[in-house]
Amino acid sequence: MKTMELTPTTVANYSNMSMTTRVSNFKKSAKKFLKATWRFLMVISPAYPQYVESERRKMVA
């Protein structure tokens, strides 16, 4: 994890950052998160029905 030192200069630079830049950064982060989530779901989706079925068999037996 990246750490950032909080100094008055850092705060001033952040305050001067335009709102459009912040919104743009948020959109990029949200897009990356959604893509990663989608990839994760695509990877586990073939295995999930098999897992559920095996759990059902354990419960019955």
HUVEN-V637665 format. One record per backbone hydrogen bond with DSSP energy under -0.5 kcal/mol. CO is the residue of the C=O (numbers start at 0). NH is the residue of the N-H. Records with the same first field share a line. If there is no record, write none. Layout:
CO=NH + NH
This chain:
4=6
6=10
7=11
8=12
9=13
10=14
11=15
12=16
13=16
17=21
18=22
19=23
20=24
21=25
22=26
23=27
24=28
25=29
26=30
27=31
28=32
29=33
30=34
31=35
32=36
33=37
34=38
35=39
36=40
37=41
38=42
39=43
40=44
41=45
43=46 + 47
44=48
46=50
47=51
48=52
49=53
50=54
51=55
52=56
53=57
54=58
55=59
56=60
